[in-house]
Amino acid sequence: GFSVQEMAPFDWKTFKEKRDAYIKRLNGVYERNLANDKVEYLHGWARLVTKNQAEVKLDNGSKVLVKAKKILVAVGGRPNAPLDIPGAQLGLNSD
C-alpha cells in the first residue's frame, strides 16, 4: 500500500453542479431512448387506478388518465431529513 499525506481539496458547489449536469444528461438519454421505442413518457406523480389505468398529476398541475395494456411507473425519491434530530439543520444532501 501507500499513504497520502495531504488532504485533497473539495468544492461542494462545483461537485453539485457537475453531478446535476451529469444526471440531466443521463435523463435526456433515457427520455430519447424511450421516445425512439415509441414509449409515451409523462413526468409527474402517478397512482394506479386499475391494472390498465393510471392517473397522473403532471408537473403543471393538470391531471391525465392514462389507459394502456402495459403501464410502467418508475418511482424516484427525494431526501427527507427529520428536523426533530438535534443538528439536522446542519445536514446536507446532494439535492
N, CA, C and O atoms as CSV, one atom per row, in Angstrom:
chain,resi,resn,atom,element,x,y,z
A,1,GLY,N,N,0.795,-1.180,0.000
A,1,GLY,CA,C,0.000,0.000,0.000
A,1,GLY,C,C,0.844,1.252,0.000
A,1,GLY,O,O,2.074,1.210,-0.037
A,2,PHE,N,N,0.153,2.348,0.042
A,2,PHE,CA,C,0.807,3.645,0.101
A,2,PHE,C,C,-0.087,4.578,0.893
A,2,PHE,O,O,-1.268,4.294,1.094
A,3,SER,N,N,0.457,5.664,1.333
A,3,SER,CA,C,-0.340,6.635,2.082
A,3,SER,C,C,-0.213,8.008,1.430
A,3,SER,O,O,0.783,8.317,0.776
A,4,VAL,N,N,-1.230,8.806,1.624
A,4,VAL,CA,C,-1.261,10.172,1.107
A,4,VAL,C,C,-1.213,11.095,2.314
A,4,VAL,O,O,-1.999,10.946,3.249
A,5,GLN,N,N,-0.307,12.030,2.293
A,5,GLN,CA,C,-0.093,12.899,3.448
A,5,GLN,C,C,-0.944,14.172,3.421
A,5,GLN,O,O,-1.085,14.842,4.444
A,6,GLU,N,N,-1.511,14.509,2.261
A,6,GLU,CA,C,-2.260,15.757,2.152
A,6,GLU,C,C,-3.736,15.482,1.907
A,6,GLU,O,O,-4.110,14.448,1.353
A,7,MET,N,N,-4.564,16.426,2.329
A,7,MET,CA,C,-5.999,16.345,2.064
A,7,MET,C,C,-6.277,16.902,0.670
A,7,MET,O,O,-5.754,17.954,0.301
A,8,ALA,N,N,-7.085,16.207,-0.087
A,8,ALA,CA,C,-7.479,16.707,-1.407
A,8,ALA,C,C,-8.529,17.802,-1.220
A,8,ALA,O,O,-9.403,17.668,-0.364
A,9,PRO,N,N,-8.464,18.869,-1.995
A,9,PRO,CA,C,-9.474,19.929,-1.864
A,9,PRO,C,C,-10.835,19.427,-2.359
A,9,PRO,O,O,-10.913,18.600,-3.268
A,10,PHE,N,N,-11.888,19.935,-1.752
A,10,PHE,CA,C,-13.243,19.557,-2.156
A,10,PHE,C,C,-14.090,20.813,-2.234
A,10,PHE,O,O,-14.154,21.590,-1.281
A,11,ASP,N,N,-14.740,21.009,-3.371
A,11,ASP,CA,C,-15.590,22.176,-3.594
A,11,ASP,C,C,-17.017,21.676,-3.800
A,11,ASP,O,O,-17.356,21.175,-4.872
A,12,TRP,N,N,-17.853,21.813,-2.768
A,12,TRP,CA,C,-19.219,21.281,-2.811
A,12,TRP,C,C,-20.011,21.872,-3.976
A,12,TRP,O,O,-20.714,21.144,-4.676
A,13,LYS,N,N,-19.905,23.178,-4.188
A,13,LYS,CA,C,-20.671,23.837,-5.254
A,13,LYS,C,C,-20.313,23.252,-6.622
A,13,LYS,O,O,-21.204,22.951,-7.417
A,14,THR,N,N,-19.035,23.091,-6.897
A,14,THR,CA,C,-18.604,22.523,-8.179
A,14,THR,C,C,-19.046,21.069,-8.299
A,14,THR,O,O,-19.511,20.636,-9.353
A,15,PHE,N,N,-18.897,20.319,-7.207
A,15,PHE,CA,C,-19.326,18.920,-7.203
A,15,PHE,C,C,-20.805,18.811,-7.553
A,15,PHE,O,O,-21.183,18.006,-8.404
A,16,LYS,N,N,-21.653,19.622,-6.894
A,16,LYS,CA,C,-23.097,19.555,-7.125
A,16,LYS,C,C,-23.453,19.971,-8.548
A,16,LYS,O,O,-24.305,19.345,-9.178
A,17,GLU,N,N,-22.815,21.014,-9.057
A,17,GLU,CA,C,-23.086,21.453,-10.435
A,17,GLU,C,C,-22.757,20.348,-11.433
A,17,GLU,O,O,-23.527,20.097,-12.360
A,18,LYS,N,N,-21.627,19.695,-11.247
A,18,LYS,CA,C,-21.222,18.622,-12.164
A,18,LYS,C,C,-22.134,17.404,-12.020
A,18,LYS,O,O,-22.476,16.762,-13.013
A,19,ARG,N,N,-22.528,17.086,-10.785
A,19,ARG,CA,C,-23.444,15.970,-10.561
A,19,ARG,C,C,-24.793,16.247,-11.209
A,19,ARG,O,O,-25.351,15.372,-11.871
A,20,ASP,N,N,-25.324,17.454,-11.027
A,20,ASP,CA,C,-26.612,17.820,-11.616
A,20,ASP,C,C,-26.560,17.763,-13.141
A,20,ASP,O,O,-27.500,17.285,-13.777
A,21,ALA,N,N,-25.468,18.249,-13.729
A,21,ALA,CA,C,-25.324,18.216,-15.194
A,21,ALA,C,C,-25.256,16.778,-15.695
A,21,ALA,O,O,-25.831,16.459,-16.736
A,22,TYR,N,N,-24.567,15.915,-14.977
A,22,TYR,CA,C,-24.458,14.504,-15.364
A,22,TYR,C,C,-25.831,13.832,-15.334
A,22,TYR,O,O,-26.195,13.117,-16.267
A,23,ILE,N,N,-26.585,14.059,-14.272
A,23,ILE,CA,C,-27.911,13.447,-14.146
A,23,ILE,C,C,-28.855,13.989,-15.209
A,23,ILE,O,O,-29.650,13.234,-15.769
A,24,LYS,N,N,-28.782,15.288,-15.495
A,24,LYS,CA,C,-29.632,15.874,-16.539
A,24,LYS,C,C,-29.326,15.241,-17.896
A,24,LYS,O,O,-30.241,14.916,-18.654
A,25,ARG,N,N,-28.040,15.066,-18.198
A,25,ARG,CA,C,-27.645,14.440,-19.465
A,25,ARG,C,C,-28.141,12.997,-19.520
A,25,ARG,O,O,-28.663,12.555,-20.544
A,26,LEU,N,N,-27.979,12.264,-18.421
A,26,LEU,CA,C,-28.410,10.870,-18.369
A,26,LEU,C,C,-29.922,10.754,-18.532
A,26,LEU,O,O,-30.399,9.875,-19.249
A,27,ASN,N,N,-30.681,11.630,-17.875
A,27,ASN,CA,C,-32.135,11.618,-18.020
A,27,ASN,C,C,-32.540,11.890,-19.462
A,27,ASN,O,O,-33.486,11.282,-19.964
A,28,GLY,N,N,-31.836,12.793,-20.131
A,28,GLY,CA,C,-32.106,13.067,-21.543
A,28,GLY,C,C,-31.877,11.841,-22.412
A,28,GLY,O,O,-32.651,11.575,-23.331
A,29,VAL,N,N,-30.814,11.092,-22.125
A,29,VAL,CA,C,-30.536,9.853,-22.867
A,29,VAL,C,C,-31.689,8.875,-22.683
A,29,VAL,O,O,-32.166,8.283,-23.651
A,30,TYR,N,N,-32.135,8.706,-21.445
A,30,TYR,CA,C,-33.242,7.776,-21.171
A,30,TYR,C,C,-34.515,8.218,-21.887
A,30,TYR,O,O,-35.205,7.394,-22.487
A,31,GLU,N,N,-34.830,9.505,-21.829
A,31,GLU,CA,C,-36.046,10.003,-22.475
A,31,GLU,C,C,-35.987,9.819,-23.989
A,31,GLU,O,O,-36.986,9.440,-24.601
A,32,ARG,N,N,-34.837,10.080,-24.599
A,32,ARG,CA,C,-34.699,9.870,-26.052
A,32,ARG,C,C,-34.840,8.393,-26.411
A,32,ARG,O,O,-35.469,8.059,-27.415
A,33,ASN,N,N,-34.264,7.513,-25.606
A,33,ASN,CA,C,-34.395,6.076,-25.871
A,33,ASN,C,C,-35.854,5.636,-25.778
A,33,ASN,O,O,-36.314,4.837,-26.594
A,34,LEU,N,N,-36.576,6.146,-24.797
A,34,LEU,CA,C,-37.999,5.815,-24.680
A,34,LEU,C,C,-38.764,6.329,-25.894
A,34,LEU,O,O,-39.596,5.612,-26.449
A,35,ALA,N,N,-38.493,7.551,-26.310
A,35,ALA,CA,C,-39.169,8.132,-27.479
A,35,ALA,C,C,-38.856,7.323,-28.732
A,35,ALA,O,O,-39.744,7.092,-29.552
A,36,ASN,N,N,-37.619,6.894,-28.889
A,36,ASN,CA,C,-37.241,6.077,-30.050
A,36,ASN,C,C,-37.991,4.752,-30.081
A,36,ASN,O,O,-38.245,4.197,-31.150
A,37,ASP,N,N,-38.345,4.248,-28.892
A,37,ASP,CA,C,-39.092,2.990,-28.802
A,37,ASP,C,C,-40.599,3.215,-28.759
A,37,ASP,O,O,-41.357,2.293,-28.457
A,38,LYS,N,N,-41.037,4.437,-29.061
A,38,LYS,CA,C,-42.461,4.809,-29.108
A,38,LYS,C,C,-43.149,4.661,-27.747
A,38,LYS,O,O,-44.325,4.305,-27.674
A,39,VAL,N,N,-42.405,4.937,-26.673
A,39,VAL,CA,C,-42.959,4.896,-25.324
A,39,VAL,C,C,-43.348,6.315,-24.935
A,39,VAL,O,O,-42.532,7.233,-25.017
A,40,GLU,N,N,-44.602,6.493,-24.512
A,40,GLU,CA,C,-45.041,7.815,-24.058
A,40,GLU,C,C,-44.528,8.033,-22.639
A,40,GLU,O,O,-44.738,7.200,-21.758
A,41,TYR,N,N,-43.862,9.146,-22.430
A,41,TYR,CA,C,-43.236,9.462,-21.150
A,41,TYR,C,C,-43.960,10.646,-20.522
A,41,TYR,O,O,-44.070,11.709,-21.134
A,42,LEU,N,N,-44.448,10.463,-19.313
A,42,LEU,CA,C,-45.111,11.541,-18.581
A,42,LEU,C,C,-44.351,11.773,-17.284
A,42,LEU,O,O,-44.004,10.815,-16.592
A,43,HIS,N,N,-44.090,13.018,-16.949
A,43,HIS,CA,C,-43.372,13.333,-15.721
A,43,HIS,C,C,-44.347,13.941,-14.734
A,43,HIS,O,O,-44.948,14.980,-15.006
A,44,GLY,N,N,-44.504,13.296,-13.592
A,44,GLY,CA,C,-45.405,13.783,-12.562
A,44,GLY,C,C,-45.557,12.738,-11.477
A,44,GLY,O,O,-44.685,11.891,-11.280
A,45,TRP,N,N,-46.666,12.808,-10.784
A,45,TRP,CA,C,-46.974,11.857,-9.715
A,45,TRP,C,C,-48.122,10.984,-10.192
A,45,TRP,O,O,-49.138,11.491,-10.668
A,46,ALA,N,N,-47.964,9.665,-10.065
A,46,ALA,CA,C,-48.971,8.747,-10.594
A,46,ALA,C,C,-49.542,7.865,-9.496
A,46,ALA,O,O,-48.901,7.588,-8.482
A,47,ARG,N,N,-50.766,7.438,-9.739
A,47,ARG,CA,C,-51.368,6.399,-8.897
A,47,ARG,C,C,-52.125,5.465,-9.816
A,47,ARG,O,O,-52.805,5.900,-10.745
A,48,LEU,N,N,-51.999,4.180,-9.548
A,48,LEU,CA,C,-52.704,3.195,-10.360
A,48,LEU,C,C,-54.162,3.174,-9.943
A,48,LEU,O,O,-54.477,3.061,-8.759
A,49,VAL,N,N,-55.052,3.284,-10.919
A,49,VAL,CA,C,-56.490,3.258,-10.672
A,49,VAL,C,C,-56.992,1.829,-10.848
A,49,VAL,O,O,-57.730,1.312,-10.009
A,50,THR,N,N,-56.589,1.203,-11.938
A,50,THR,CA,C,-56.844,-0.216,-12.195
A,50,THR,C,C,-55.556,-0.780,-12.778
A,50,THR,O,O,-54.564,-0.064,-12.913
A,51,LYS,N,N,-55.571,-2.065,-13.123
A,51,LYS,CA,C,-54.336,-2.640,-13.682
A,51,LYS,C,C,-53.985,-2.049,-15.045
A,51,LYS,O,O,-52.846,-2.169,-15.496
A,52,ASN,N,N,-54.957,-1.412,-15.706
A,52,ASN,CA,C,-54.703,-0.819,-17.019
A,52,ASN,C,C,-54.952,0.687,-17.064
A,52,ASN,O,O,-55.050,1.270,-18.143
A,53,GLN,N,N,-55.053,1.313,-15.896
A,53,GLN,CA,C,-55.281,2.761,-15.844
A,53,GLN,C,C,-54.435,3.392,-14.736
A,53,GLN,O,O,-54.295,2.847,-13.641
A,54,ALA,N,N,-53.886,4.545,-15.056
A,54,ALA,CA,C,-53.145,5.321,-14.062
A,54,ALA,C,C,-53.566,6.776,-14.174
A,54,ALA,O,O,-53.732,7.307,-15.272
A,55,GLU,N,N,-53.733,7.403,-13.035
A,55,GLU,CA,C,-53.989,8.838,-13.004
A,55,GLU,C,C,-52.650,9.520,-12.734
A,55,GLU,O,O,-51.965,9.197,-11.763
A,56,VAL,N,N,-52.287,10.457,-13.592
A,56,VAL,CA,C,-51.006,11.146,-13.456
A,56,VAL,C,C,-51.259,12.632,-13.240
A,56,VAL,O,O,-51.922,13.287,-14.044
A,57,LYS,N,N,-50.720,13.150,-12.143
A,57,LYS,CA,C,-50.745,14.595,-11.915
A,57,LYS,C,C,-49.442,15.125,-12.497
A,57,LYS,O,O,-48.360,14.882,-11.962
A,58,LEU,N,N,-49.565,15.849,-13.598
A,58,LEU,CA,C,-48.400,16.361,-14.308
A,58,LEU,C,C,-47.756,17.512,-13.541
A,58,LEU,O,O,-48.367,18.092,-12.644
A,59,ASP,N,N,-46.528,17.831,-13.900
A,59,ASP,CA,C,-45.792,18.895,-13.218
A,59,ASP,C,C,-46.491,20.248,-13.296
A,59,ASP,O,O,-46.287,21.096,-12.427
A,60,ASN,N,N,-47.319,20.464,-14.334
A,60,ASN,CA,C,-48.025,21.745,-14.466
A,60,ASN,C,C,-49.313,21.784,-13.645
A,60,ASN,O,O,-50.038,22.779,-13.677
A,61,GLY,N,N,-49.607,20.694,-12.900
A,61,GLY,CA,C,-50.778,20.645,-12.035
A,61,GLY,C,C,-51.988,19.971,-12.642
A,61,GLY,O,O,-52.913,19.606,-11.917
A,62,SER,N,N,-52.008,19.793,-13.954
A,62,SER,CA,C,-53.146,19.127,-14.593
A,62,SER,C,C,-53.070,17.619,-14.357
A,62,SER,O,O,-52.011,17.075,-14.044
A,63,LYS,N,N,-54.210,16.963,-14.513
A,63,LYS,CA,C,-54.273,15.514,-14.337
A,63,LYS,C,C,-54.673,14.864,-15.643
A,63,LYS,O,O,-55.452,15.421,-16.417
A,64,VAL,N,N,-54.137,13.687,-15.881
A,64,VAL,CA,C,-54.473,12.934,-17.080
A,64,VAL,C,C,-54.689,11.478,-16.672
A,64,VAL,O,O,-53.958,10.936,-15.842
A,65,LEU,N,N,-55.700,10.858,-17.268
A,65,LEU,CA,C,-55.957,9.438,-17.032
A,65,LEU,C,C,-55.353,8.667,-18.197
A,65,LEU,O,O,-55.724,8.874,-19.352
A,66,VAL,N,N,-54.432,7.789,-17.887
A,66,VAL,CA,C,-53.741,7.002,-18.903
A,66,VAL,C,C,-54.343,5.607,-18.917
A,66,VAL,O,O,-54.465,4.959,-17.877
A,67,LYS,N,N,-54.720,5.149,-20.112
A,67,LYS,CA,C,-55.228,3.789,-20.284
A,67,LYS,C,C,-54.295,3.070,-21.239
A,67,LYS,O,O,-54.029,3.556,-22.338
A,68,ALA,N,N,-53.795,1.911,-20.823
A,68,ALA,CA,C,-52.862,1.177,-21.669
A,68,ALA,C,C,-52.837,-0.289,-21.266
A,68,ALA,O,O,-53.199,-0.653,-20.147
A,69,LYS,N,N,-52.406,-1.116,-22.199
A,69,LYS,CA,C,-52.252,-2.541,-21.911
A,69,LYS,C,C,-51.150,-2.751,-20.873
A,69,LYS,O,O,-51.260,-3.605,-19.994
A,70,LYS,N,N,-50.078,-1.948,-20.995
A,70,LYS,CA,C,-48.965,-2.035,-20.048
A,70,LYS,C,C,-48.616,-0.635,-19.561
A,70,LYS,O,O,-48.473,0.294,-20.356
A,71,ILE,N,N,-48.481,-0.497,-18.251
A,71,ILE,CA,C,-48.121,0.778,-17.643
A,71,ILE,C,C,-46.914,0.542,-16.742
A,71,ILE,O,O,-46.912,-0.372,-15.917
A,72,LEU,N,N,-45.895,1.367,-16.907
A,72,LEU,CA,C,-44.715,1.309,-16.049
A,72,LEU,C,C,-44.667,2.591,-15.238
A,72,LEU,O,O,-44.639,3.688,-15.794
A,73,VAL,N,N,-44.656,2.446,-13.931
A,73,VAL,CA,C,-44.494,3.595,-13.052
A,73,VAL,C,C,-43.072,3.509,-12.496
A,73,VAL,O,O,-42.765,2.640,-11.680
A,74,ALA,N,N,-42.226,4.405,-12.941
A,74,ALA,CA,C,-40.840,4.442,-12.468
A,74,ALA,C,C,-40.784,5.399,-11.286
A,74,ALA,O,O,-40.961,6.607,-11.447
A,75,VAL,N,N,-40.540,4.865,-10.120
A,75,VAL,CA,C,-40.554,5.688,-8.913
A,75,VAL,C,C,-39.189,6.297,-8.661
A,75,VAL,O,O,-38.159,5.733,-9.033
A,76,GLY,N,N,-39.197,7.428,-8.037
A,76,GLY,CA,C,-37.961,8.101,-7.651
A,76,GLY,C,C,-38.067,8.493,-6.195
A,76,GLY,O,O,-38.990,8.066,-5.502
A,77,GLY,N,N,-37.168,9.269,-5.739
A,77,GLY,CA,C,-37.192,9.666,-4.344
A,77,GLY,C,C,-36.643,11.061,-4.144
A,77,GLY,O,O,-35.935,11.599,-4.996
A,78,ARG,N,N,-36.973,11.625,-3.029
A,78,ARG,CA,C,-36.464,12.926,-2.623
A,78,ARG,C,C,-35.950,12.773,-1.191
A,78,ARG,O,O,-36.542,12.043,-0.396
A,79,PRO,N,N,-34.866,13.448,-0.864
A,79,PRO,CA,C,-34.363,13.355,0.508
A,79,PRO,C,C,-35.325,14.020,1.488
A,79,PRO,O,O,-35.941,15.040,1.176
A,80,ASN,N,N,-35.443,13.438,2.656
A,80,ASN,CA,C,-36.315,13.970,3.695
A,80,ASN,C,C,-35.601,13.791,5.035
A,80,ASN,O,O,-35.562,12.687,5.578
A,81,ALA,N,N,-35.049,14.857,5.554
A,81,ALA,CA,C,-34.343,14.788,6.828
A,81,ALA,C,C,-35.292,15.183,7.949
A,81,ALA,O,O,-35.854,16.278,7.921
A,82,PRO,N,N,-35.482,14.313,8.934
A,82,PRO,CA,C,-36.343,14.676,10.067
A,82,PRO,C,C,-35.696,15.810,10.865
A,82,PRO,O,O,-34.565,15.686,11.333
A,83,LEU,N,N,-36.422,16.904,11.010
A,83,LEU,CA,C,-35.863,18.093,11.654
A,83,LEU,C,C,-35.880,18.020,13.179
A,83,LEU,O,O,-35.368,18.918,13.847
A,84,ASP,N,N,-36.472,16.944,13.742
A,84,ASP,CA,C,-36.516,16.830,15.196
A,84,ASP,C,C,-35.239,16.203,15.767
A,84,ASP,O,O,-35.155,15.965,16.972
A,85,ILE,N,N,-34.260,15.938,14.924
A,85,ILE,CA,C,-32.977,15.412,15.380
A,85,ILE,C,C,-32.047,16.601,15.621
A,85,ILE,O,O,-31.868,17.434,14.733
A,86,PRO,N,N,-31.457,16.687,16.810
A,86,PRO,CA,C,-30.546,17.807,17.070
A,86,PRO,C,C,-29.432,17.875,16.016
A,86,PRO,O,O,-28.767,16.878,15.736
A,87,GLY,N,N,-29.245,19.052,15.448
A,87,GLY,CA,C,-28.210,19.253,14.437
A,87,GLY,C,C,-28.650,18.936,13.027
A,87,GLY,O,O,-27.860,19.099,12.097
A,88,ALA,N,N,-29.891,18.486,12.828
A,88,ALA,CA,C,-30.359,18.103,11.486
A,88,ALA,C,C,-30.274,19.268,10.506
A,88,ALA,O,O,-30.027,19.057,9.319
A,89,GLN,N,N,-30.474,20.483,10.984
A,89,GLN,CA,C,-30.422,21.649,10.097
A,89,GLN,C,C,-29.022,21.864,9.525
A,89,GLN,O,O,-28.858,22.631,8.576
A,90,LEU,N,N,-28.031,21.212,10.077
A,90,LEU,CA,C,-26.657,21.339,9.585
A,90,LEU,C,C,-26.330,20.299,8.514
A,90,LEU,O,O,-25.267,20.348,7.895
A,91,GLY,N,N,-27.246,19.363,8.302
A,91,GLY,CA,C,-27.001,18.292,7.336
A,91,GLY,C,C,-27.107,18.771,5.899
A,91,GLY,O,O,-27.751,19.781,5.617
A,92,LEU,N,N,-26.475,18.044,5.001
A,92,LEU,CA,C,-26.508,18.335,3.571
A,92,LEU,C,C,-27.005,17.112,2.819
A,92,LEU,O,O,-26.840,15.981,3.275
A,93,ASN,N,N,-27.611,17.346,1.671
A,93,ASN,CA,C,-27.892,16.264,0.731
A,93,ASN,C,C,-27.519,16.778,-0.648
A,93,ASN,O,O,-27.305,17.976,-0.832
A,94,SER,N,N,-27.443,15.898,-1.594
A,94,SER,CA,C,-26.970,16.307,-2.919
A,94,SER,C,C,-28.050,16.973,-3.758
A,94,SER,O,O,-27.776,17.389,-4.884
A,95,ASP,N,N,-29.272,17.086,-3.241
A,95,ASP,CA,C,-30.319,17.793,-3.974
A,95,ASP,C,C,-30.274,19.267,-3.636
A,95,ASP,O,O,-31.077,20.043,-4.152
